[in-house]
């Protein structure tokens, strides 16, 4: 993830909301804690997958991004 941030010249927010190029993996995983798979009337939907969380997902390998795309 850090290499992806560096190559794209991007930053992410740390625990205090400040931009950082070196987030901890624990912090990134905590950002994903509120994402849930909801099944309603036999249809699956991902809840709380915000644009910021989608940005974070794109920093991971493509297999991780595909995991969250039902």
PyMOL commands that set and color helices and strands:
alter all, ss='L'
color gray80, all
select helices_A, chain A and resi 2-8+25-31+51-58+62-67
alter helices_A, ss='H'
color red, helices_A
select strands_A, chain A and resi 12-13+19-20+36-40+43-47
alter strands_A, ss='S'
color yellow, strands_A
deselect
rebuild
show_as cartoon
